[in-house]
Amino acid sequence: MANRLAHATSPYLLQHADNPVDWWQWEPAAFEEARRRDVPVFLSVGYSSCHWCHVLAHESFEDGDTAAYMNEHFVSVKVDREERPDVDAVYMEAVQAATGQGGWPMSVFMTPDGEPFYFGTYFPPEPRHGMPSFRQVLEGVHGAWTGRREEVGEVAEKITRDLAGRQLDHGAGGVPGEAELARALLGISREYDPESGWLGSGDTRFPPSMVIEFLLRHHARTESEGALEMAGGMCAAMARSSLFDQLGGGFHRYVLRQRPEGVLVPHFEKMLYDNALLCRVYAHLWRATGSEQARRVALETADFMVRELRTAEGGFASALDADSADGDGRHVEGAYYVWTPGQLREALGDQDAAFAAEYFGVTEEGTFEEGTSVLRLAREGAGADPDRVARVRAALLAAREPRPCPGRDDKVVAAWNGLAIAALAETGAYFGRPDLVERATEAADLLVRVHLGEVARLVRTSKDGRPGGHAGVLEDYGDVAEGFLALASVTGEGVWLEFAGFLLDIVLQHFTGEGGQLYDTADDAEQLIRRPQDPTDNATPAGWTAAAGALLSYAAHTGSEAHRTAAEGALGVIKALGPRAPRFTGWGLAVAEARLDGVREVAVVGPVGGELHRTALLGTAPGAVVAAGETGVAEFPLLADRPMVDGAPTAYVCRHFVCDAPTTDAGELARILGGR
């Protein structure tokens, strides 16, 4: 019999709907039930494409005896971290403070008042490598709850008090200036390995999308060749590696360095947010350098998102799983993507198979598991015949298509769709792909229609066109506003500027505290044991700096001092953190570059999509905003009272609404805006 999760909108929760565990969603009734029964709450947090979440579920949550013990002694609550990032953030902070590490699945035991007292991540079904079994953990917690309740209460109270007492230095002492940005650049250069092209020295490599955006903007403002070389080196390294799907386009979540071979092997899940951010980064790298590799990767990533993540309603799904069925029907990680030499021969014939093995690094012994290899561009592949490469790639992609596909998390997350809207709109405009701009517009329509709807506040998620029940958080407002602003610049449709302004007014009213600090949840949202507040980037831009960037752009469009002041107040935290932790404040540093440059306000009076408009979009000036259309278009204040010169399309470039002489010459406009 299905449990309470059967009616959830989260695919992750639906995956557990048939567990024998009597799961609850995160709701007041669950905690009331724990009080009534006088039992602790077991909180399990994960997400649908999390490999070890599936392992824990299969080993323990699907086991009848384990489930019976959980149902007797606990109220068990299942949370999708992508649906409730606030719950995840608060309790992950507790896990990391108590254990020194975190990750998913996250397992937390707490009182009926939500106060945590015991933590962990994955627990095996039997004791292993010094770890207790999950059943041992359950029995130990139950024993402590029934036999040492006073001690449990003291621990829970202390942890909750410590979390609530943590104060964030939100940097009320001003905005980042030249010195802070230069120190941040130096910090990144110290962690950059020019030989490999990767940032950092650990075995796990995540795509540093937001750091690259900072480097590109820093180069545009200062002409620092070092910044551009690092940005190009990182992008080239990712494009050559198995992080990038060499056949179907798009990026996996991260890569691990295998020991002792040294080959980078991906964790094969594909996330919408990574692909949206990287699509935009590669498009911006092409804009700055004209790199053919950057152009190819940007377009292939955009096409991947549209082909494999677009939902029937026009939005974009959250993720593809890492796991899928292999040739023997086993559900294993990477089965859809890896190859053996024999499979190459079957798909290509002997000669092309030998070429493909050398080009993509497929070996007889394998670089992954059980004799299979991940595809990457081996050094020997440099200079290969591009026509042959294209033919081989097409043949291998066709041979891969009949394989069982990884599962898809069809949940539409507002923030990540905002990132996709910005990426697809700009990529479509740069490369003459109006279909990509159309897909961006359709996703924006879905967000307005379903995620805003009649409540006039963003809903975090939807599925199958049905809104979820959880309020949007700060990153939703910041990233969706960013997407709408990019779409307004590309399409010349001022309604998207209006929608962005509406969302940002909510940020000012409900997410902003004293001294410009921002909170991840609204002041009228559900109150947890701590109001989450994190200005550092994770896999996506921090909500704090995403909102700052959108506020700064909106102020440039409209001249609103309230929005500009809010953006500058929010950037104070980057002045404090940026020089010390540049890898984790990349988006904030990128926004600071735009603010230091002055944010060019570009008004193009003339046809949308014309030469001057496209030239304006291709300018590299950090954070420049573009309004295009006929003069006096009400939704674009930048177009007010802007006449054409001699009847020709005309561009006006301003800073703080102080303008240079208008120009009708595309070459001159490119020179002003740093375009090629």
C-alpha positions in Angstrom: 0.0 0.0 0.0 1.3 3.5 -0.9 2.1 5.7 2.0 1.5 9.4 2.5 4.0 10.4 -0.2 1.7 9.1 -3.0 0.2 12.6 -3.5 3.5 14.5 -3.5 4.7 16.7 -6.4 8.3 15.8 -5.8 9.6 12.8 -7.9 12.0 12.0 -5.1 9.2 11.7 -2.6 7.2 9.7 -5.1 10.1 7.2 -5.4 9.5 6.4 -1.7 5.7 6.2 -1.9 5.7 2.4 -1.9 8.2 2.0 0.9 6.9 0.1 3.9 8.1 3.1 6.0 5.1 5.2 7.1 6.6 8.4 5.7 5.3 11.9 6.3 6.1 15.0 4.4 7.5 18.0 6.2 4.3 19.4 7.7 3.1 20.5 11.2 1.0 17.3 11.5 4.1 15.1 11.5 5.5 16.9 14.5 2.1 16.9 16.2 2.0 13.2 15.7 5.5 12.8 17.3 4.3 14.8 20.3 1.2 12.7 20.7 3.2 9.5 20.5 6.1 10.9 22.5 8.7 9.6 19.9 11.6 11.4 18.1 11.3 12.5 14.5 13.6 10.9 11.9 14.3 13.3 9.1 15.7 11.9 5.8 16.8 14.4 3.2 17.9 13.6 -0.4 17.1 14.2 -4.0 16.0 12.0 -6.9 19.3 11.7 -8.8 21.4 11.0 -5.6 23.0 7.6 -6.0 23.6 6.9 -2.3 20.1 8.0 -1.5 18.8 5.2 -3.7 21.3 2.8 -2.1 20.0 3.6 1.4 16.4 3.3 0.3 17.0 -0.1 -1.3 19.0 -1.5 1.6 16.9 -0.1 4.5 13.7 1.8 3.6 12.5 -1.1 1.5 13.3 -3.6 4.1 10.2 -4.7 6.0 11.8 -5.4 9.4 13.7 -2.1 9.4 10.5 -0.2 8.3 8.5 -1.8 11.1 11.0 -0.7 13.7 11.0 2.8 12.3 7.2 2.9 12.3 7.0 1.7 15.9 9.6 4.0 17.4 9.8 7.2 15.2 7.8 9.6 13.1 9.7 9.5 9.8 9.8 12.6 7.6 11.1 12.5 4.0 12.3 15.8 2.4 13.4 16.6 -1.1 16.3 19.0 -0.6 15.6 20.6 -4.0 12.0 21.3 -3.0 12.8 22.5 0.6 16.3 24.1 0.4 15.6 26.0 3.6 15.0 22.8 5.6 18.1 21.2 4.0 20.3 24.2 4.8 19.3 24.5 8.4 19.9 20.9 9.3 22.9 20.5 7.1 24.5 23.3 9.0 23.8 21.3 12.2 25.2 18.1 10.6 28.4 19.8 9.5 28.9 21.6 12.8 28.5 18.3 14.7 30.4 15.9 12.4 32.7 18.1 10.4 31.2 16.9 7.1 27.9 16.7 5.3 26.3 15.3 2.3 23.3 13.3 1.1 21.4 11.3 2.1 21.2 13.4 5.2 19.8 11.6 8.3 18.8 13.7 11.3 17.1 12.7 14.6 15.2 15.5 16.3 12.7 16.2 19.0 9.0 16.9 18.2 10.0 20.6 18.4 12.4 20.2 15.5 15.5 20.4 17.7 18.3 18.0 16.3 20.3 15.8 18.6 21.9 13.0 16.4 23.2 13.2 12.8 24.6 11.3 10.0 24.5 10.7 6.2 24.4 7.2 4.7 24.4 4.3 7.1 25.0 0.7 5.7 22.7 -2.2 6.4 25.5 -4.0 8.3 28.4 -2.5 10.3 31.1 -1.5 7.8 34.4 0.4 7.8 33.9 1.6 11.3 30.3 2.8 10.6 27.4 1.4 12.5 24.5 -0.2 10.7 21.3 1.8 10.2 19.5 -0.6 12.5 22.1 0.0 15.2 21.7 3.7 14.8 17.9 3.4 15.1 18.2 1.2 18.2 20.8 3.5 19.8 18.6 6.6 19.3 15.5 4.8 20.6 17.5 3.7 23.7 18.7 7.2 24.3 15.2 8.7 23.9 13.6 6.2 26.3 16.5 5.8 28.8 18.4 9.2 28.8 15.7 11.7 27.8 17.1 14.5 29.9 20.5 14.1 28.3 19.0 14.1 24.8 17.0 17.2 25.7 20.2 19.0 26.8 22.0 18.1 23.6 19.2 19.2 21.4 18.8 22.5 23.3 22.5 23.2 23.1 22.7 22.5 19.4 19.6 24.6 18.7 21.0 27.5 20.8 24.4 27.4 19.1 22.8 27.5 15.7 20.4 30.3 16.6 23.3 32.3 18.1 25.5 32.2 15.0 26.0 35.6 13.6 27.0 36.3 10.0 29.4 39.2 9.3 27.4 40.7 6.4 30.0 43.3 5.6 28.2 46.5 6.4 31.5 48.4 5.8 31.0 49.1 2.1 31.2 47.5 -1.3 34.1 45.5 -2.9 36.6 47.8 -4.7 39.6 47.4 -6.9 41.7 46.0 -4.1 39.3 43.3 -3.0 38.7 42.1 -6.6 42.5 42.0 -7.2 43.0 39.9 -4.1 40.3 37.6 -5.2 41.9 37.2 -8.6 45.2 36.4 -6.9 43.5 33.8 -4.7 42.1 32.0 -7.7 45.4 32.1 -9.5 47.0 30.4 -6.6 44.5 27.5 -6.8 44.6 27.2 -10.6 46.7 24.5 -12.2 47.7 25.8 -15.7 48.9 22.4 -16.7 45.6 20.6 -16.2 43.3 23.6 -16.5 41.4 22.7 -13.3 40.8 24.7 -10.2 41.9 23.2 -6.9 44.0 20.2 -6.2 41.6 17.7 -4.7 40.4 14.5 -6.4 36.8 15.8 -6.8 36.3 18.5 -9.4 33.1 20.5 -9.7 32.5 22.9 -12.6 33.5 26.4 -11.4 30.9 28.2 -13.4 30.6 31.3 -11.3 34.3 31.8 -10.9 34.7 31.7 -14.6 32.0 34.4 -15.0 34.0 36.6 -12.6 37.2 36.0 -14.6 35.5 36.9 -17.8 34.0 40.1 -16.4 37.3 41.0 -14.7 39.1 40.7 -18.1 36.5 42.8 -19.8 36.9 45.5 -17.2 40.7 45.4 -16.8 42.0 43.6 -19.9 43.8 41.2 -17.6 45.2 38.5 -19.8 45.8 36.2 -16.9 42.1 36.3 -16.0 41.1 35.4 -19.6 43.7 32.6 -19.7 42.4 31.0 -16.6 38.8 31.2 -17.8 39.7 29.7 -21.1 41.9 27.0 -19.6 39.1 25.9 -17.2 36.6 25.8 -20.0 38.9 23.9 -22.3 39.7 21.3 -19.5 36.0 20.7 -18.9 35.2 20.4 -22.5 37.9 17.8 -23.1 37.1 15.8 -20.0 34.4 13.2 -19.3 32.6 15.9 -17.3 31.2 16.8 -20.7 29.1 14.3 -22.6 31.2 13.9 -25.7 28.3 12.5 -27.7 25.0 14.1 -26.6 26.3 17.3 -25.1 25.6 18.6 -21.6 27.6 18.3 -18.4 27.6 15.7 -15.6 27.7 17.0 -12.0 31.3 16.5 -11.2 34.4 14.3 -11.9 36.6 12.2 -9.6 40.2 11.5 -10.2 40.8 7.7 -10.3 43.8 6.4 -8.5 46.4 5.4 -9.7 45.4 5.9 -13.3 44.7 9.6 -13.0 41.7 9.5 -15.3 38.8 11.8 -14.4 35.6 9.8 -14.1 32.2 11.6 -13.8 29.4 11.2 -11.3 27.0 10.8 -14.2 23.9 12.6 -13.0 23.1 15.7 -15.1 21.6 18.7 -13.3 19.7 21.5 -15.0 21.5 24.2 -13.0 25.0 23.0 -14.0 24.0 22.9 -17.7 22.3 26.3 -17.6 25.3 28.0 -15.9 27.8 26.3 -18.2 25.9 27.0 -21.3 25.9 30.7 -20.5 29.6 30.7 -19.4 30.7 29.1 -22.7 28.6 31.5 -24.7 30.2 34.4 -22.8 33.7 32.9 -23.5 32.9 32.8 -27.2 31.6 36.4 -27.0 35.0 37.4 -25.5 37.3 35.2 -27.7 35.5 33.8 -30.7 36.6 30.3 -29.6 35.0 27.6 -31.8 35.2 25.1 -29.0 33.2 27.5 -26.7 30.6 28.0 -29.4 30.2 24.3 -30.0 29.9 23.4 -26.3 27.4 26.3 -25.6 25.2 25.1 -28.4 25.4 21.4 -27.7 24.6 22.1 -24.0 21.6 24.3 -25.0 20.4 21.6 -27.4 20.8 18.9 -24.6 18.7 21.0 -22.2 15.9 21.4 -24.8 16.1 17.8 -26.0 16.3 15.9 -22.7 15.2 18.2 -19.9 12.3 20.2 -21.5 8.9 19.2 -20.0 5.5 19.0 -21.9 4.5 22.3 -20.2 7.5 24.2 -21.5 9.6 24.3 -18.4 12.8 22.4 -17.7 13.2 19.3 -15.5 15.6 19.2 -12.6 17.9 16.3 -13.4 18.8 13.1 -15.1 19.8 10.2 -12.8 23.3 8.8 -12.7 22.0 5.3 -12.9 20.3 3.3 -15.6 20.0 -0.3 -16.7 23.1 -2.0 -18.3 23.0 -4.8 -20.9 22.3 -7.4 -18.2 19.4 -5.4 -16.8 21.2 -4.3 -13.7 20.6 -0.7 -12.5 24.2 0.8 -12.3 25.8 4.1 -12.4 27.0 5.4 -15.8 25.6 2.5 -17.9 24.1 4.8 -20.5 27.4 6.6 -21.1 30.3 4.2 -21.0 31.8 2.0 -23.8 34.0 -1.0 -24.3 36.2 -1.5 -27.4 33.8 -4.3 -28.5 30.9 -1.9 -28.4 32.8 0.6 -30.5 33.6 -2.1 -33.1 30.0 -3.1 -33.2 28.8 0.4 -33.8 31.6 1.7 -36.1 33.5 -1.2 -37.7 37.2 -1.9 -37.1 38.8 1.2 -38.6 36.6 3.8 -37.1 36.5 1.9 -33.8 40.3 2.0 -33.5 40.2 5.8 -34.3 37.4 6.4 -31.7 39.2 4.4 -29.0 42.3 6.5 -29.4 40.3 9.8 -29.8 38.0 9.2 -26.8 40.4 7.3 -24.6 38.6 3.9 -24.6 41.0 1.1 -23.5 40.9 -2.7 -23.3 41.2 -2.7 -19.5 38.8 0.2 -19.1 38.9 3.5 -17.3 35.7 3.1 -15.3 34.2 -0.2 -14.0 34.1 -3.7 -15.3 36.2 -3.0 -18.4 34.2 0.0 -19.5 35.6 3.4 -20.3 34.3 7.0 -20.0 34.6 9.1 -23.2 37.0 12.1 -23.1 39.1 13.8 -25.6 42.5 12.1 -25.2 45.6 14.2 -26.1 46.2 12.0 -29.1 42.9 13.3 -30.5 44.2 16.8 -31.1 44.2 17.7 -34.8 42.0 14.9 -35.9 39.9 15.2 -39.1 36.8 17.1 -38.0 34.6 15.4 -40.6 35.6 12.0 -39.3 35.1 13.1 -35.7 31.6 14.3 -36.6 30.7 11.1 -38.4 32.0 8.9 -35.5 30.2 11.0 -32.9 26.9 10.8 -34.8 27.2 7.0 -35.2 28.0 6.5 -31.6 25.1 8.7 -30.5 22.8 6.7 -32.7 24.1 3.5 -31.2 23.6 4.8 -27.7 20.0 5.9 -28.1 18.4 2.5 -27.8 20.0 2.0 -24.4 17.7 2.3 -21.3 17.7 6.0 -20.5 18.5 7.4 -17.0 15.5 8.4 -15.0 14.4 12.0 -15.1 13.3 14.2 -12.2 10.4 16.1 -13.9 10.2 18.6 -11.0 10.4 22.2 -12.3 12.5 24.4 -9.9 11.9 28.1 -10.3 15.5 29.2 -9.7 17.0 26.7 -12.0 14.6 27.6 -14.8 15.5 31.2 -14.3 19.1 30.2 -15.0 18.1 28.2 -18.0 16.0 31.1 -19.4 19.0 33.5 -19.2 21.3 30.9 -20.8 19.0 30.0 -23.7 17.9 33.5 -24.4 21.5 34.8 -24.7 22.8 31.7 -26.6 20.0 31.9 -29.0 20.6 35.6 -29.6 24.4 35.2 -30.0 24.3 32.3 -32.5 21.2 33.2 -34.5 19.0 30.5 -33.0 15.5 32.0 -32.5 14.2 28.5 -31.4 16.3 28.7 -28.3 14.9 32.2 -27.5 11.4 30.7 -28.0 12.1 27.9 -25.5 13.3 30.5 -23.0 10.1 32.5 -23.5 8.0 29.4 -23.0 9.7 28.5 -19.8 9.3 32.1 -18.6 5.6 31.9 -19.4 5.3 28.7 -17.3 6.9 30.4 -14.3 4.4 33.3 -14.5 1.4 31.1 -15.2 2.1 28.3 -12.7 4.7 29.5 -10.2 3.3 32.9 -9.7 -0.3 32.2 -10.6 -2.9 33.9 -8.5 -0.9 34.1 -5.3 1.5 36.7 -6.6 4.4 35.0 -4.8 6.7 32.5 -6.3 6.2 28.8 -5.7 9.4 26.9 -5.5 8.5 23.9 -7.7 5.9 22.5 -10.0 5.3 19.1 -11.7 3.1 18.4 -14.7 1.8 22.0 -14.6 0.7 21.7 -11.0 2.3 24.0 -8.4 3.9 22.5 -5.4 3.1 23.6 -1.9 6.3 25.2 -0.8 7.2 28.9 -1.0 10.0 30.2 -3.2 13.2 31.1 -1.5 15.6 34.0 -2.2 17.5 32.1 -5.0 14.2 31.6 -6.8 13.4 35.4 -6.8 17.0 36.3 -7.7 17.5 33.7 -10.5 14.1 34.1 -12.0 14.5 37.9 -12.0 17.9 37.4 -13.7 16.3 35.2 -16.4 13.5 37.7 -17.0 16.0 40.6 -17.3 18.1 38.6 -19.9 14.9 37.7 -21.8 13.8 41.4 -21.8 17.2 42.4 -23.3 17.1 39.8 -26.0 13.4 40.0 -27.0 12.7 43.7 -26.6 9.6 42.7 -24.6 9.4 45.0 -21.7 6.8 42.9 -19.8 9.7 40.7 -18.6 11.4 43.8 -17.1 8.1 44.5 -15.3 7.9 41.0 -14.0 11.5 41.2 -12.8 10.7 44.4 -10.9 7.7 42.8 -9.3 9.9 39.9 -8.0 12.6 42.2 -6.8 10.1 44.4 -4.9 9.2 41.3 -2.9 12.9 40.8 -2.2 13.1 44.3 -0.8 10.0 43.9 1.3 10.3 40.3 2.6 13.9 39.1 2.3 16.0 42.1 3.3 17.2 42.9 6.8 19.3 45.5 8.5 22.4 46.9 6.8 21.5 45.3 3.5 21.8 41.7 4.6 19.5 39.2 2.9 17.8 36.0 4.2 17.2 32.9 2.2 13.5 32.7 3.4 10.9 35.4 3.5 10.0 37.1 6.8 6.5 35.5 6.6 7.7 32.0 5.6 7.6 29.0 7.9 9.8 29.6 11.0 12.5 26.9 11.4 14.9 26.7 14.3 17.1 29.2 12.5 16.3 31.5 9.6 18.8 30.4 6.9 21.2 32.9 5.5 24.1 31.9 3.3 26.0 34.3 0.9 28.3 31.7 -0.5 27.9 29.9 -3.8 27.2 26.2 -3.8 26.4 24.5 -7.1 24.4 27.6 -8.0 24.8 31.2 -7.2 24.0 32.1 -3.6 20.5 33.6 -3.4 22.1 36.6 -1.7 24.3 37.5 -4.7 21.8 36.3 -7.3 19.4 38.9 -5.9 22.2 41.5 -5.7 23.0 41.0 -9.4 19.3 41.3 -10.5 18.8 44.3 -8.3 21.8 46.0 -9.8 20.6 45.3 -13.4 17.1 46.4 -12.7 18.4 49.7 -11.2 20.4 50.2 -14.4 17.2 49.7 -16.5 15.0 52.0 -14.4 17.2 54.4 -12.5 15.7 53.1 -9.2 17.9 54.3 -6.4 16.2 51.9 -3.9 17.2 48.9 -6.0 20.7 50.2 -6.5 21.2 50.9 -2.8 19.9 47.4 -2.0 22.3 45.8 -4.4 25.2 47.7 -3.0 24.2 46.9 0.6 24.1 43.2 -0.3 27.6 43.3 -1.8 29.1 44.3 1.5 29.4 40.6 2.4 31.5 40.1 -0.7 33.9 42.8 0.4 34.4 40.7 3.5 34.4 37.2 2.0 35.6 37.6 -1.6 39.3 38.0 -1.0 39.3 35.2 1.5 37.1 32.7 -0.3 36.9 33.6 -4.0 36.1 30.0 -5.1 32.9 30.2 -3.1 31.9 33.8 -3.9 32.3 33.8 -7.7 28.9 35.2 -8.5 29.2 37.9 -5.9 32.5 38.9 -7.4 31.0 38.9 -10.9 28.3 41.3 -9.6 30.9 43.4 -7.9 32.8 43.7 -11.3 29.6 45.0 -12.9 29.1 47.5 -10.1 32.7 48.7 -10.3 32.4 49.1 -14.1 29.4 51.2 -13.6 26.8 49.0 -15.4 26.5 50.3 -19.0 22.9 51.2 -19.9 22.5 50.5 -23.6 19.4 51.8 -25.4 19.0 50.7 -29.0 16.4 52.7 -30.8 15.5 50.5 -33.8 14.5 47.0 -34.8 14.8 44.2 -32.3 17.3 41.7 -33.6 18.9 44.2 -35.9 22.6 44.8 -36.3 22.9 47.4 -33.5 20.8 45.3 -31.1 22.9 42.2 -31.7 26.1 44.2 -31.4 24.9 45.6 -28.0 24.1 42.0 -26.8 27.6 40.9 -27.8 29.4 43.6 -25.8 31.5 42.2 -22.9 31.1 45.2 -20.6 30.4 43.6 -17.2 26.7 43.4 -16.4 25.6 45.7 -19.2 21.8 46.0 -19.7 20.2 46.4 -23.1 16.8 47.8 -24.1 15.8 47.6 -27.7 12.8 48.8 -29.6 11.0 52.0 -30.7 11.5 55.1 -28.7 9.1 55.7 -25.9 8.2 52.1 -25.3 6.6 52.4 -21.9 8.1 49.2 -20.4 11.7 50.3 -21.1 12.6 53.6 -19.4 16.0 53.6 -21.2 14.1 54.2 -24.5 12.2 57.2 -23.3 13.0 60.4 -25.3 15.6 58.6 -27.4 15.3 59.8 -31.1 16.9 58.1 -34.0 19.8 60.1 -35.6 19.1 61.0 -39.2 16.4 58.3 -39.3 18.8 55.5 -38.7 18.8 52.9 -35.8 20.8 54.5 -33.0 22.4 53.3 -29.8 22.9 55.3 -26.6 25.4 54.1 -24.0 25.2 55.5 -20.5 26.4 55.0 -17.0 24.1 56.2 -14.2 22.0 57.8 -16.9 24.9 60.0 -18.0 25.3 59.2 -21.7 28.0 59.2 -24.4 27.2 60.7 -27.8 24.7 58.5 -29.7 26.0 56.3 -32.5 24.6 54.7 -35.5 27.8 52.7 -36.3 27.9 49.1 -35.1 31.7 49.1 -35.1 31.8 52.1 -32.8 29.2 50.5 -30.5 31.3 47.3 -30.3 34.4 49.4 -29.4 32.5 51.2 -26.6 31.1 47.9 -25.2 34.2 45.8 -25.6 32.7 43.6 -28.4 34.7 42.0 -31.1 
